[in-house]
Amino acid sequence: MTFSHTAEITGLYRYPIKGLTPERLSRVPLRTGQTLPADRRYAIENGPSGFDPEAPQWKPKIQFLMLARNERLAALDSRFDDASNVLTIRKDGQIVASGDLETAAGRAAIEAFFSANFQPELKGPPKVLSGRDHSFSDVARKVVSIINLDSVRAIEAMLGGVAVHPLRFRANLYVEGWPAWSELDLVGQTLAIGQARLKVVKRIVRCPATNVDPITAERDLEIPPTLSRHLGHMDCGIYAEVVEGGEIGVGDAVAVEEPRLV
């Protein structure tokens, strides 16, 4: 079946540290088989996970501090500087921690903040993790996550008109122009964004992280149960893998490619 709707990128975000602040981008290069640059490059280990930075392997998100269980993370304002590798964390406008995540001293400064401020959530000493070009994604593959804003509006209607901040879904790309839920039928299809090509590989099953307001840090909605009641599943959004590289940016069109004839 031909998919005739072309969408437009209206928001583009990366998440350098899993569970911490999204960083808005205007344009970004995509490389084949990779995430957005520095997306989920780091994570805060919550107790020993067995992660080996020299041979990084995927670990389930329960091994890390995350919004699904640790909503207080949303009250922090973090910024990561690529040039210096420095993470700066603010709370209520004041710097509460800062450190170069590629040095032992810098990681220790960040770890000390979480150790002092995230009891009793901690299962062991918090530890800043990274591993080569590893991405601490929720799934065991390097993906770009996409949210259809019409589907977010449909969720608002399900909730009786309650506003739902799109950043609850922590996507890389937010798009306008697709009918609500139509993106869920794109698994297996290829998306064209300029020279880049992304193959849709999976629906995103939503977890309790979406119940946390990204501004207030309050767990104030029940989005996965609402999806389940209305749709019979908890899917919202899609994962795609980059199969051809290229630069993408806000305002770019997202078209569903016709299958190539062999």
LOLUM-770639 format. One line per field, with one value per atom (N, C-alpha, C): residue in one letter; x, y, z. Coordinates in steps of 0.2 Angstrom, whole numbers. Example, Ala and Ser with C-alpha at 12.3 -4.5 7.8 and 13.67 -1.06 7.14 Angstrom:
<sites>
aa: [a, a, a, s, s, s];
X: [66, 62, 66, 64, 68, 64];
Y: [-28, -22, -16, -11, -5, 0];
Z: [39, 39, 39, 35, 36, 39];
</sites>
This chain:
<sites>
aa: [m, m, m, t, t, t, f, f, f, s, s, s, h, h, h, t, t, t, a, a, a, e, e, e, i, i, i, t, t, t, g, g, g, l, l, l, y, y, y, r, r, r, y, y, y, p, p, p, i, i, i, k, k, k, g, g, g, l, l, l, t, t, t, p, p, p, e, e, e, r, r, r, l, l, l, s, s, s, r, r, r, v, v, v, p, p, p, l, l, l, r, r, r, t, t, t, g, g, g, q, q, q, t, t, t, l, l, l, p, p, p, a, a, a, d, d, d, r, r, r, r, r, r, y, y, y, a, a, a, i, i, i, e, e, e, n, n, n, g, g, g, p, p, p, s, s, s, g, g, g, f, f, f, d, d, d, p, p, p, e, e, e, a, a, a, p, p, p, q, q, q, w, w, w, k, k, k, p, p, p, k, k, k, i, i, i, q, q, q, f, f, f, l, l, l, m, m, m, l, l, l, a, a, a, r, r, r, n, n, n, e, e, e, r, r, r, l, l, l, a, a, a, a, a, a, l, l, l, d, d, d, s, s, s, r, r, r, f, f, f, d, d, d, d, d, d, a, a, a, s, s, s, n, n, n, v, v, v, l, l, l, t, t, t, i, i, i, r, r, r, k, k, k, d, d, d, g, g, g, q, q, q, i, i, i, v, v, v, a, a, a, s, s, s, g, g, g, d, d, d, l, l, l, e, e, e, t, t, t, a, a, a, a, a, a, g, g, g, r, r, r, a, a, a, a, a, a, i, i, i, e, e, e, a, a, a, f, f, f, f, f, f, s, s, s, a, a, a, n, n, n, f, f, f, q, q, q, p, p, p, e, e, e, l, l, l, k, k, k, g, g, g, p, p, p, p, p, p, k, k, k, v, v, v, l, l, l, s, s, s, g, g, g, r, r, r, d, d, d, h, h, h, s, s, s, f, f, f, s, s, s, d, d, d, v, v, v, a, a, a, r, r, r, k, k, k, v, v, v, v, v, v, s, s, s, i, i, i, i, i, i, n, n, n, l, l, l, d, d, d, s, s, s, v, v, v, r, r, r, a, a, a, i, i, i, e, e, e, a, a, a, m, m, m, l, l, l, g, g, g, g, g, g, v, v, v, a, a, a, v, v, v, h, h, h, p, p, p, l, l, l, r, r, r, f, f, f, r, r, r, a, a, a, n, n, n, l, l, l, y, y, y, v, v, v, e, e, e, g, g, g, w, w, w, p, p, p, a, a, a, w, w, w, s, s, s, e, e, e, l, l, l, d, d, d, l, l, l, v, v, v, g, g, g, q, q, q, t, t, t, l, l, l, a, a, a, i, i, i, g, g, g, q, q, q, a, a, a, r, r, r, l, l, l, k, k, k, v, v, v, v, v, v, k, k, k, r, r, r, i, i, i, v, v, v, r, r, r, c, c, c, p, p, p, a, a, a, t, t, t, n, n, n, v, v, v, d, d, d, p, p, p, i, i, i, t, t, t, a, a, a, e, e, e, r, r, r, d, d, d, l, l, l, e, e, e, i, i, i, p, p, p, p, p, p, t, t, t, l, l, l, s, s, s, r, r, r, h, h, h, l, l, l, g, g, g, h, h, h, m, m, m, d, d, d, c, c, c, g, g, g, i, i, i, y, y, y, a, a, a, e, e, e, v, v, v, v, v, v, e, e, e, g, g, g, g, g, g, e, e, e, i, i, i, g, g, g, v, v, v, g, g, g, d, d, d, a, a, a, v, v, v, a, a, a, v, v, v, e, e, e, e, e, e, p, p, p, r, r, r, l, l, l, v, v, v];
X: [4, 0, 4, 3, 7, 5, 10, 9, 10, 5, 6, 7, 8, 9, 16, 18, 25, 25, 29, 30, 35, 36, 41, 44, 51, 54, 53, 50, 48, 53, 55, 60, 65, 71, 77, 81, 82, 85, 89, 94, 99, 99, 101, 101, 108, 113, 120, 120, 116, 117, 110, 109, 103, 99, 93, 89, 89, 94, 95, 92, 94, 90, 91, 86, 86, 90, 94, 97, 94, 91, 88, 94, 93, 98, 94, 98, 95, 96, 102, 104, 109, 110, 114, 116, 122, 124, 122, 120, 118, 123, 126, 130, 127, 128, 126, 127, 121, 122, 123, 122, 124, 118, 118, 113, 115, 110, 113, 119, 124, 130, 129, 132, 133, 126, 121, 115, 116, 114, 114, 121, 126, 133, 135, 132, 134, 127, 128, 123, 126, 121, 123, 121, 126, 125, 122, 117, 113, 115, 121, 123, 127, 130, 135, 130, 132, 129, 133, 139, 143, 145, 144, 146, 153, 156, 163, 164, 167, 168, 173, 177, 182, 178, 173, 169, 161, 159, 152, 147, 142, 136, 130, 125, 118, 116, 114, 111, 104, 99, 93, 93, 88, 88, 87, 85, 84, 91, 96, 103, 105, 102, 104, 99, 101, 96, 92, 85, 81, 74, 71, 65, 59, 59, 54, 53, 59, 59, 61, 65, 69, 66, 60, 57, 61, 64, 68, 73, 75, 80, 78, 71, 68, 69, 70, 71, 78, 82, 89, 90, 94, 95, 102, 103, 110, 112, 118, 121, 128, 129, 135, 139, 145, 149, 153, 152, 156, 164, 165, 172, 176, 174, 177, 175, 170, 167, 164, 163, 161, 153, 151, 144, 143, 138, 136, 129, 127, 121, 119, 113, 110, 103, 102, 95, 93, 87, 84, 89, 92, 96, 103, 105, 112, 115, 122, 126, 127, 125, 126, 132, 134, 139, 142, 148, 151, 157, 159, 165, 166, 172, 174, 173, 168, 166, 171, 176, 182, 188, 187, 192, 190, 194, 192, 189, 193, 191, 184, 183, 177, 171, 172, 167, 165, 170, 170, 165, 166, 162, 155, 153, 146, 143, 147, 145, 144, 148, 147, 141, 139, 132, 126, 127, 121, 121, 127, 128, 125, 126, 123, 116, 113, 106, 101, 103, 98, 97, 98, 96, 88, 84, 86, 86, 85, 84, 90, 96, 102, 103, 105, 106, 113, 117, 125, 128, 134, 138, 136, 134, 132, 139, 139, 145, 143, 147, 147, 150, 145, 148, 148, 153, 153, 157, 157, 161, 162, 167, 169, 163, 160, 154, 147, 147, 141, 136, 130, 124, 120, 118, 114, 107, 105, 98, 94, 87, 82, 82, 84, 84, 91, 92, 99, 101, 100, 103, 103, 107, 108, 102, 98, 92, 91, 87, 84, 77, 74, 67, 63, 57, 53, 46, 44, 37, 33, 27, 22, 18, 18, 15, 7, 4, -3, -5, -1, -2, -2, 3, 3, -4, -6, -13, -19, -18, -23, -23, -17, -17, -20, -19, -22, -30, -32, -40, -42, -38, -39, -40, -35, -35, -40, -44, -50, -47, -42, -40, -34, -31, -25, -19, -16, -10, -4, -1, 4, 10, 15, 21, 25, 27, 30, 36, 40, 46, 46, 39, 38, 41, 41, 42, 50, 54, 61, 63, 60, 62, 68, 71, 76, 72, 67, 64, 57, 54, 47, 44, 39, 37, 30, 28, 21, 19, 13, 10, 8, 9, 7, 0, -5, -11, -9, -13, -12, -11, -6, -5, -3, -3, -1, 7, 11, 18, 19, 14, 15, 15, 12, 12, 18, 23, 28, 34, 33, 39, 40, 47, 49, 50, 47, 48, 54, 56, 62, 60, 62, 61, 67, 65, 70, 70, 75, 76, 82, 81, 87, 91, 97, 101, 101, 99, 99, 93, 94, 89, 88, 82, 82, 76, 78, 73, 70, 63, 59, 59, 62, 63, 58, 55, 51, 47, 41, 37, 40, 39, 41, 36, 37, 32, 34, 29, 30, 30, 34, 35, 33, 34, 31, 35, 41, 44, 40, 35, 31, 26, 25, 21, 23, 30, 33, 33, 31, 31, 38, 41, 48, 49, 44, 45, 45, 40, 38, 42, 44, 46, 41, 35, 30, 27, 26, 23, 15, 12, 6, 1, 3, -1, 0, -5, -4, -5, 0, 0, 0, 5, 4, -3, -5, -12, -17, -17, -22, -21, -15, -14, -17, -16, -18, -26, -29, -37, -40, -37, -40, -38, -31, -29, -27, -27, -25, -18, -14, -7, -4, 3, 6, 11, 10, 15, 13, 19, 18, 25, 26, 32, 36, 41, 45, 52, 56, 63, 65, 70, 73, 80, 83, 90, 93, 98, 101, 105, 102, 105, 109, 108, 112, 113, 119, 120, 118, 118, 117, 115, 115, 113, 106, 103, 96, 95, 89, 88, 80, 79, 72, 70, 64, 61, 62, 66, 66, 60, 59, 53, 55, 51, 52, 47, 49, 45, 46, 41, 41, 43, 49, 51, 47, 46, 43, 48, 46, 50, 54, 60, 64, 63, 62, 60, 67, 67, 73, 73];
Y: [-6, 0, 6, 11, 17, 22, 25, 29, 36, 40, 46, 53, 52, 58, 59, 65, 67, 72, 70, 74, 79, 83, 88, 87, 88, 88, 94, 94, 101, 101, 95, 95, 90, 91, 87, 87, 81, 81, 75, 76, 71, 71, 65, 64, 61, 66, 63, 59, 60, 56, 53, 46, 43, 45, 47, 49, 56, 60, 67, 71, 78, 83, 82, 82, 82, 89, 88, 94, 95, 101, 103, 104, 102, 103, 106, 109, 112, 108, 105, 101, 96, 90, 85, 80, 78, 73, 66, 62, 55, 50, 45, 40, 33, 30, 23, 19, 16, 11, 15, 21, 25, 29, 31, 35, 42, 47, 54, 55, 59, 60, 61, 57, 57, 55, 53, 51, 45, 46, 41, 38, 43, 41, 39, 41, 40, 37, 34, 32, 32, 33, 32, 25, 21, 14, 15, 11, 11, 4, 3, -3, -7, -12, -16, -19, -18, -20, -25, -26, -30, -27, -21, -17, -17, -19, -18, -13, -7, -2, -4, -9, -11, -16, -19, -24, -22, -16, -14, -19, -21, -24, -21, -22, -19, -22, -17, -19, -16, -19, -17, -10, -6, 1, 1, -5, -5, -5, -6, -6, 1, 6, 13, 18, 23, 28, 30, 31, 32, 35, 38, 42, 37, 31, 26, 25, 25, 24, 30, 34, 40, 46, 48, 54, 61, 60, 66, 69, 64, 66, 72, 72, 77, 84, 85, 91, 94, 90, 92, 95, 100, 103, 102, 97, 95, 98, 99, 101, 98, 95, 92, 95, 97, 101, 96, 95, 90, 92, 98, 100, 98, 99, 98, 91, 88, 82, 84, 90, 92, 92, 89, 88, 93, 98, 103, 101, 100, 99, 105, 108, 113, 111, 113, 112, 119, 121, 127, 133, 132, 137, 138, 134, 134, 127, 128, 123, 118, 112, 107, 102, 101, 96, 98, 97, 98, 93, 91, 86, 84, 83, 80, 73, 70, 63, 59, 61, 57, 57, 60, 59, 56, 53, 50, 55, 60, 66, 69, 70, 72, 68, 61, 56, 56, 56, 56, 61, 67, 73, 72, 69, 68, 62, 57, 51, 54, 58, 60, 64, 68, 71, 66, 61, 56, 52, 51, 47, 51, 57, 61, 63, 63, 66, 61, 55, 50, 44, 44, 39, 40, 35, 28, 24, 28, 24, 20, 22, 18, 11, 7, 0, -2, 3, 3, 9, 10, 16, 18, 24, 26, 27, 25, 26, 28, 33, 35, 30, 28, 23, 26, 23, 25, 19, 18, 13, 14, 17, 18, 22, 19, 22, 19, 16, 12, 17, 15, 19, 16, 19, 16, 17, 14, 14, 9, 10, 5, -1, -1, -7, -9, -15, -18, -17, -11, -9, -1, 1, 9, 11, 15, 18, 25, 28, 35, 34, 37, 37, 43, 41, 46, 46, 52, 53, 57, 55, 58, 63, 69, 74, 73, 71, 70, 64, 59, 54, 56, 61, 64, 68, 71, 75, 70, 64, 59, 56, 56, 54, 59, 66, 71, 70, 68, 67, 61, 56, 50, 52, 57, 59, 64, 66, 71, 78, 79, 86, 88, 84, 85, 86, 92, 93, 88, 85, 80, 83, 85, 88, 82, 84, 79, 76, 80, 78, 72, 71, 65, 58, 59, 53, 52, 57, 57, 55, 57, 55, 59, 57, 61, 65, 63, 67, 67, 73, 75, 77, 74, 76, 78, 82, 84, 82, 80, 79, 72, 67, 60, 60, 57, 55, 52, 53, 49, 42, 39, 32, 29, 32, 30, 27, 30, 29, 21, 19, 12, 7, 9, 4, 5, 8, 10, 5, 0, -5, -8, -8, -11, -6, 0, 5, 9, 12, 17, 24, 28, 35, 39, 44, 48, 55, 57, 64, 67, 71, 73, 67, 67, 61, 55, 56, 51, 46, 40, 35, 31, 30, 27, 22, 15, 10, 9, 9, 8, 1, 0, -7, -10, -5, -7, -2, -4, 1, 2, 8, 9, 7, 3, 1, 6, 10, 15, 12, 15, 13, 19, 18, 23, 29, 30, 36, 41, 39, 44, 47, 44, 47, 53, 54, 60, 66, 71, 78, 80, 82, 84, 91, 95, 101, 101, 98, 98, 92, 87, 81, 77, 78, 75, 69, 64, 58, 59, 62, 64, 62, 57, 54, 47, 43, 36, 34, 36, 35, 28, 24, 17, 13, 14, 11, 14, 21, 24, 21, 20, 18, 11, 7, 0, 0, 4, 4, 6, 11, 14, 10, 7, 4, -3, -6, -13, -14, -9, -10, -3, -3, 3, 6, 5, 8, 15, 19, 26, 28, 29, 31, 25, 26, 21, 22, 16, 16, 15, 18, 17, 17, 13, 13, 17, 20, 24, 19, 19, 14, 18, 24, 29, 35, 38, 44, 50, 56, 62, 67, 73, 78, 79, 80, 81, 87, 90, 96, 98, 102, 105, 108, 106, 109, 104, 99, 94, 90, 88, 84, 76, 72, 65, 62, 58, 55, 47, 44, 36, 34, 31, 29, 23, 24, 18, 12, 6, 1, 1, 0, -1, -7, -6, -12, -15, -22, -26, -29];
Z: [0, 0, 0, -4, -5, 1, 4, 10, 7, 6, 2, 7, 13, 17, 18, 17, 19, 25, 30, 36, 36, 41, 42, 49, 49, 56, 59, 65, 69, 75, 77, 83, 82, 84, 84, 90, 93, 100, 101, 105, 107, 115, 117, 125, 127, 128, 129, 135, 140, 146, 147, 147, 147, 154, 153, 158, 160, 157, 159, 153, 153, 149, 141, 138, 130, 128, 123, 120, 113, 112, 105, 100, 94, 89, 83, 78, 72, 66, 66, 60, 63, 60, 63, 57, 57, 52, 55, 50, 52, 48, 52, 49, 49, 43, 43, 49, 51, 57, 64, 64, 70, 73, 79, 82, 80, 82, 82, 86, 84, 87, 95, 99, 106, 109, 106, 109, 113, 120, 125, 125, 124, 125, 132, 137, 143, 147, 153, 157, 164, 169, 176, 179, 180, 182, 189, 190, 197, 200, 203, 206, 200, 202, 197, 192, 186, 180, 176, 177, 173, 166, 165, 159, 158, 153, 151, 146, 148, 143, 137, 138, 133, 128, 130, 126, 127, 126, 128, 124, 129, 127, 130, 126, 128, 135, 139, 146, 146, 150, 151, 155, 153, 156, 164, 167, 174, 177, 174, 177, 178, 175, 175, 179, 181, 183, 177, 178, 172, 175, 170, 172, 174, 171, 172, 180, 183, 190, 195, 191, 195, 192, 193, 190, 192, 198, 200, 196, 191, 186, 182, 181, 176, 179, 186, 189, 188, 185, 184, 177, 176, 169, 168, 163, 162, 155, 154, 147, 146, 140, 139, 133, 134, 129, 125, 119, 115, 115, 114, 114, 120, 126, 132, 136, 133, 137, 144, 145, 152, 152, 157, 159, 165, 164, 169, 171, 178, 180, 185, 183, 187, 190, 196, 199, 202, 200, 202, 200, 194, 191, 194, 199, 202, 200, 198, 196, 203, 202, 208, 206, 200, 198, 191, 191, 184, 184, 178, 177, 170, 168, 162, 162, 158, 158, 155, 152, 150, 154, 160, 165, 172, 176, 182, 187, 187, 192, 190, 184, 181, 183, 181, 182, 190, 194, 201, 204, 201, 203, 202, 196, 194, 199, 200, 204, 211, 213, 220, 221, 216, 216, 217, 212, 212, 219, 221, 227, 233, 233, 239, 238, 232, 231, 229, 227, 225, 229, 235, 240, 241, 242, 243, 236, 230, 224, 222, 225, 222, 225, 221, 223, 224, 223, 224, 222, 222, 220, 213, 212, 205, 201, 195, 191, 184, 181, 175, 170, 165, 160, 153, 149, 142, 139, 133, 130, 122, 120, 113, 110, 105, 102, 104, 109, 112, 113, 112, 114, 119, 125, 130, 128, 123, 120, 124, 124, 127, 123, 117, 113, 111, 109, 108, 101, 98, 92, 92, 87, 86, 82, 85, 82, 83, 78, 79, 81, 86, 88, 85, 83, 79, 82, 84, 87, 82, 80, 76, 81, 80, 85, 84, 79, 78, 83, 84, 89, 96, 97, 104, 105, 100, 101, 102, 99, 100, 107, 110, 117, 121, 120, 123, 123, 118, 117, 121, 121, 126, 133, 135, 142, 144, 139, 140, 139, 135, 134, 138, 142, 146, 141, 142, 138, 139, 134, 135, 131, 135, 133, 128, 122, 118, 120, 124, 127, 132, 134, 138, 134, 128, 124, 122, 124, 123, 116, 111, 104, 101, 96, 92, 87, 84, 79, 81, 80, 81, 74, 72, 65, 65, 60, 59, 52, 51, 44, 43, 47, 47, 51, 48, 52, 59, 64, 70, 69, 72, 72, 66, 60, 54, 54, 58, 58, 61, 64, 67, 61, 56, 50, 45, 47, 43, 44, 49, 50, 44, 42, 36, 30, 31, 26, 27, 21, 22, 21, 26, 26, 22, 18, 15, 18, 20, 23, 20, 15, 11, 8, 9, 6, 11, 17, 22, 21, 23, 22, 29, 32, 38, 37, 39, 38, 45, 45, 51, 53, 59, 61, 67, 71, 77, 79, 82, 85, 92, 95, 102, 107, 112, 117, 123, 125, 130, 137, 141, 148, 152, 159, 164, 163, 160, 159, 156, 152, 149, 154, 159, 164, 168, 167, 171, 166, 169, 166, 166, 160, 159, 162, 163, 166, 174, 176, 184, 187, 184, 186, 190, 189, 193, 189, 192, 189, 189, 184, 184, 179, 175, 170, 170, 166, 165, 158, 154, 147, 144, 147, 144, 145, 151, 152, 148, 147, 143, 135, 133, 126, 126, 131, 131, 131, 135, 135, 129, 125, 119, 113, 113, 107, 107, 113, 114, 114, 114, 114, 117, 119, 122, 117, 111, 106, 104, 104, 102, 99, 93, 90, 87, 83, 79, 80, 80, 79, 72, 70, 63, 63, 59, 58, 52, 53, 47, 42, 36, 31, 26, 25, 21, 25, 26, 29, 26, 29, 27, 32, 31, 36, 36, 42, 42, 47, 47, 51, 52, 56, 57, 51, 49, 43, 37, 37, 32, 31, 25, 24, 25, 27, 29, 24, 19, 14, 15, 14, 13, 6, 6, -1, -4, -10, -14, -14, -14, -14, -21, -21, -27, -31, -37, -42, -43, -43, -44, -51];
</sites>
